[in-house]
């Protein structure tokens, strides 16, 4: 019986070593990720007609939005919910075009309109996933001491 078990164990091929997953070379900007989520009709394209009401719906969820504008703290909470991080771009400073320390729906829609225009590479009035991702030629380098590696001399 032991001989049979020993022979069976030898018949099982050894597991191949697991290779680490390569570093990502495709990135998505937080604003682009938000814009992609505004695809109302599911055609994998986002138009301004889809973007503007989507920004309005998200703005309406912010504290104080019912009053017509939100402060920078409420904007940070909005950014955390809708962009993934309170410090994600666009920052409240670039959205607040009149510098009154308040952000209105019009200002937020205006900033997203600028981002939309920048990302619409083929100028067809719609953003596709291809336009919303950034391809890097190589993964960013970590500092020499990152990950516990020794510095080279």
KEGULUM-39641 format. One line per 3 residues: number of its first residue (from 1); their letters; for each residue x, y, z of N, C-alpha, C. Coordinates in steps of 0.001 Angstrom, whole numbers. Layout:
BEGIN
NUM	a	X:Y:Z:X:Y:Z:X:Y:Z | ...
// end
This chain:
BEGIN
1	xxx	813:-1189:0:0:0:0:863:1262:0 | 1905:1271:847:2810:2416:894:3525:2615:-432 | 3856:1517:-1091:4526:1598:-2381:3624:2259:-3411
4	xxx	2333:1929:-3386:1371:2522:-4318:1244:4023:-4071 | 1167:4421:-2815:1078:5849:-2479:2340:6593:-2884 | 3499:5994:-2708:4762:6624:-3088:4833:6800:-4596
7	xxx	4407:5796:-5348:4402:5889:-6808:3386:6930:-7284 | 2235:7000:-6632:1213:7983:-7009:1716:9401:-6754 | 2428:9614:-5673:2961:10937:-5352:3979:11375:-6393
10	xxx	4772:10417:-6924:5752:10752:-7947:5079:11058:-9269 | 3905:10522:-9517:3205:10725:-10782:2589:12116:-10888 | 2350:12762:-9739:1761:14100:-9753:2834:15093:-10149
13	xxx	2607:15850:-11234:3628:16814:-11659:3804:17909:-10601 | 5031:18333:-10449:5329:19411:-9497:4691:20707:-9992 | 4175:21480:-9058:3557:22760:-9423:4628:23695:-9949
16	xxx	4296:24371:-11030:5260:25327:-11582:5344:26541:-10660 | 6506:27164:-10598:6648:28327:-9712:5695:29442:-10155 | 5119:30126:-9195:4184:31207:-9493:4981:32470:-9789
19	xxx	4725:33031:-10949:5392:34277:-11317:4563:35444:-10818 | 5198:36470:-10310:4418:37627:-9847:3759:38319:-11035 | 2632:38903:-10768:1921:39632:-11812:2739:40851:-12216
22	xxx	2875:41109:-13521:3665:42278:-13941:3000:43574:-13482 | 3812:44584:-13297:3295:45889:-12894:2347:46412:-13966 | 1282:47081:-13537:301:47598:-14470:859:48681:-15366
25	xxx	492:48629:-16614:914:49665:-17551:-283:50424:-18093 | -1482:50034:-17710:-2688:50740:-18117:-3267:51393:-16868 | -3431:52687:-16909:-3900:53454:-15768:-5200:54171:-16114
28	xxx	-5991:54446:-15092:-7218:55211:-15291:-7196:56385:-14320 | -7308:57580:-14851:-7399:58796:-14064:-8723:58755:-13294 | -8772:59219:-12042:-10033:59192:-11293:-11186:59903:-12012
31	xxx	-10917:61040:-12651:-11980:61735:-13380:-12452:60903:-14570 | -11531:60224:-15240:-11907:59369:-16366:-12729:58185:-15896 | -12381:57638:-14720:-13151:56533:-14158:-14581:56994:-13862
34	xxx	-14716:58195:-13303:-16039:58757:-13040:-16812:58923:-14348 | -16154:59472:-15354:-16812:59701:-16650:-17284:58370:-17243 | -16475:57336:-17148:-16872:56026:-17682:-18147:55528:-17014
37	xxx	-18310:55829:-15733:-19509:55398:-15003:-20752:56178:-15425 | -20588:57219:-16208:-21720:58035:-16664:-22354:57500:-17948 | -21935:56357:-18409:-22481:55736:-19622:-23911:55257:-19354
40	xxx	-24867:56127:-19591:-26264:55852:-19230:-26920:54779:-20095 | -26552:54705:-21371:-27232:53755:-22253:-26469:52451:-22474 | -25320:52300:-21819:-24588:51041:-21890:-23923:50742:-23212
43	xxx	-23621:51772:-24004:-22983:51531:-25298:-21460:51665:-25250 | -20893:51770:-24043:-19448:51899:-23831:-18895:53194:-24416 | -19754:54198:-24523:-19361:55537:-24965:-20085:56534:-24063
46	xxx	-19419:57603:-23707:-20032:58634:-22878:-20036:59933:-23666 | -21227:60511:-23799:-21371:61797:-24477:-21572:62892:-23434 | -21482:64132:-23863:-21747:65233:-22939:-23190:65181:-22465
49	xxx	-24107:64701:-23322:-25512:64580:-22929:-25676:63584:-21779 | -24757:62630:-21650:-24773:61693:-20531:-23980:62241:-19346 | -22897:62951:-19637:-22011:63430:-18579:-22668:64495:-17706
52	xxx	-23285:65498:-18311:-23833:66614:-17528:-24865:66179:-16486 | -25858:65361:-16839:-26798:64917:-15798:-26149:63986:-14776 | -25143:63237:-15180:-24425:62362:-14258:-23684:63196:-13206
55	xxx	-23018:64255:-13638:-22343:65158:-12693:-23382:65780:-11765 | -24530:66166:-12312:-25594:66764:-11486:-26106:65783:-10440 | -26306:64521:-10838:-26782:63511:-9875:-25768:63301:-8754
58	xxx	-24495:63257:-9117:-23466:63053:-8094:-23348:64289:-7197 | -23427:65475:-7778:-23340:66716:-7000:-24471:66793:-5980 | -25645:66342:-6367:-26814:66391:-5482:-26627:65556:-4223
61	xxx	-25682:64608:-4239:-25444:63768:-3062:-24534:64434:-2039 | -23918:65547:-2396:-22973:66217:-1495:-23712:67013:-429 | -23137:67048:770:-23708:67856:1853:-23763:69315:1445
64	xxx	-24932:69899:1560:-25104:71314:1247:-25463:71609:-189 | -25477:70613:-1044:-25742:70839:-2461:-27126:71420:-2700 | -28077:71104:-1829:-29434:71634:-1988:-29436:73156:-1916
67	xxx	-28436:73728:-1233:-28319:75183:-1142:-27671:75810:-2360 | -27234:75009:-3305:-26679:75533:-4551:-25166:75475:-4654 | -24492:75293:-3519:-23036:75188:-3567:-22556:74371:-2382
70	xxx	-21337:73865:-2517:-20741:73081:-1445:-19372:73671:-1106 | -18956:73489:137:-17631:73933:556:-16578:72897:209 | -15348:73234:512:-14234:72358:166:-14267:71039:932
73	xxx	-14736:71044:2158:-14819:69789:2919:-15867:68874:2302 | -17015:69437:1941:-18052:68634:1274:-17552:68149:-88 | -16754:68984:-763:-16192:68564:-2045:-15244:67375:-1838
76	xxx	-14434:67411:-775:-13523:66292:-490:-14315:65006:-260 | -15427:65124:437:-16280:63949:660:-16888:63479:-658 | -17301:64435:-1507:-17815:64095:-2841:-16727:63366:-3631
79	xxx	-15509:63910:-3624:-14407:63310:-4381:-14094:61900:-3876 | -14137:61711:-2573:-13870:60374:-2030:-14912:59382:-2537 | -16167:59802:-2534:-17237:58900:-2977:-17218:58656:-4477
82	xxx	-17039:59699:-5262:-17212:59593:-6705:-15916:59456:-7494 | -14776:59893:-6921:-13497:59774:-7615:-12572:58749:-6960 | -12960:58271:-5765:-12188:57237:-5110:-11258:57717:-4013
85	xxx	-11019:59027:-3925:-10129:59547:-2892:-10431:61024:-2697 | -10370:61476:-1461:-10658:62879:-1147:-9672:63834:-1822 | -8491:63345:-2164:-7472:64194:-2786:-7336:63982:-4287
88	xxx	-8259:63239:-4876:-8187:62982:-6313:-8433:64274:-7090 | -7876:64320:-8275:-8092:65472:-9157:-9352:65257:-9974 | -10094:66292:-10248:-9751:67694:-10063:-9902:68139:-8613
91	xxx	-8997:69002:-8198:-9023:69509:-6830:-10091:70593:-6713 | -10537:70883:-5504:-11533:71941:-5343:-11002:73300:-5805 | -9690:73493:-5729:-9097:74773:-6130:-9220:75013:-7626
94	xxx	-9130:73934:-8420:-9272:74110:-9862:-10732:74122:-10301 | -11627:73579:-9479:-13054:73588:-9808:-13680:74929:-9429 | -13246:75491:-8323:-13775:76765:-7816:-13214:77916:-8649
97	xxx	-13814:78159:-9803:-13264:79128:-10760:-13361:80580:-10304 | -14317:80902:-9453:-14429:82298:-9011:-13748:82556:-7672 | -13129:81539:-7085:-12343:81698:-5874:-13118:82082:-4625
100	xxx	-14403:81719:-4567:-15213:82095:-3391:-15257:81002:-2319 | -14400:79996:-2445:-14340:78866:-1511:-15624:78039:-1492 | -16400:78110:-2537:-17630:77336:-2713:-17606:76757:-4125
103	xxx	-18206:75604:-4277:-18278:74957:-5588:-19735:74774:-5956 | -20083:75290:-7124:-21456:75154:-7624:-21506:74017:-8639 | -22718:73590:-8938:-22900:72572:-9966:-22332:73054:-11294
106	xxx	-22576:74314:-11637:-22074:74857:-12908:-20548:74790:-12967 | -19886:75085:-11852:-18420:75015:-11832:-17942:73573:-11999 | -18601:72641:-11321:-18204:71241:-11428:-18456:70713:-12843
109	xxx	-19603:71048:-13407:-19885:70618:-14779:-18918:71268:-15761 | -18563:72517:-15520:-17603:73196:-16389:-16242:72527:-16367 | -15783:72136:-15184:-14482:71468:-15079:-14524:70107:-15756
112	xxx	-15618:69367:-15577:-15719:68075:-16258:-15871:68236:-17764 | -16457:69331:-18209:-16526:69602:-19653:-15115:69807:-20212 | -14255:70496:-19470:-12866:70682:-19894:-12121:69347:-19934
115	xxx	-12325:68528:-18926:-11683:67213:-18895:-12180:66369:-20057 | -13488:66419:-20310:-14087:65683:-21427:-13419:66094:-22737 | -13297:67395:-22948:-12702:67906:-24188:-11247:67455:-24330
118	xxx	-10497:67478:-23232:-9098:67044:-23266:-8986:65562:-23614 | -9884:64749:-23077:-9821:63304:-23303:-10375:62872:-24659 | -11215:63694:-25271:-11841:63342:-26556:-10834:63521:-27697
121	xxx	-9920:62582:-27783:-8805:62673:-28713:-9271:62746:-30166 | -10260:61945:-30535:-10710:61935:-31932:-11765:62998:-32232 | -12117:63774:-31228:-13051:64904:-31353:-14402:64514:-31959
124	xxx	-14891:63321:-31597:-16188:62879:-32113:-17335:63152:-31145 | -17045:63788:-30003:-18093:64126:-29050:-18498:63000:-28120 | -17734:61920:-28130:-18004:60791:-27233:-16677:60227:-26760
127	xxx	-16657:59796:-25500:-15450:59180:-24952:-15624:57675:-24889 | -14657:56970:-25425:-14640:55514:-25370:-13644:55083:-24292 | -13667:53813:-23954:-12733:53314:-22947:-11297:53526:-23402
130	xxx	-11046:53436:-24688:-9703:53651:-25227:-9212:55055:-24903 | -10103:56034:-24984:-9715:57408:-24678:-9615:57663:-23173 | -10240:56816:-22377:-10281:57030:-20938:-9147:56354:-20176
133	xxx	-8372:55510:-20825:-7241:54872:-20155:-5944:55492:-20646 | -4924:55413:-19814:-3600:55907:-20159:-2681:54701:-20228 | -1973:54576:-21326:-1034:53479:-21503:368:54011:-21199
136	xxx	1076:53315:-20339:2468:53672:-20040:3374:52686:-20749 | 4469:53189:-21275:5431:52321:-21949:6071:51347:-20968 | 6246:51781:-19738:6796:50902:-18720:6223:51311:-17372
139	xxx	6287:50399:-16438:5789:50681:-15098:6709:51704:-14435 | 6154:52541:-13570:6996:53522:-12899:8026:52835:-12010 | 9211:53404:-11944:10275:52838:-11098:10052:53219:-9655
142	xxx	10316:52281:-8789:10266:52545:-7364:11618:53071:-6921 | 11650:53849:-5851:12955:54277:-5329:13793:53060:-4974 | 15114:53234:-4981:16015:52112:-4711:15746:51434:-3388
145	xxx	15268:52181:-2400:15049:51581:-1089:13616:51099:-886 | 12778:51149:-1912:11390:50693:-1788:11355:49171:-1695 | 10409:48696:-956:10215:47259:-846:11323:46542:-108
148	xxx	12088:47267:684:13115:46629:1490:14373:46271:716 | 14499:46747:-521:15717:46452:-1282:16862:47325:-805 | 18054:46807:-940:19234:47576:-558:19587:48550:-1668
151	xxx	20081:49695:-1269:20538:50686:-2249:21773:50167:-2941 | 21837:50448:-4238:23034:50082:-4998:24081:51168:-4811 | 25299:50758:-4786:26387:51748:-4644:27284:51700:-5833
// end
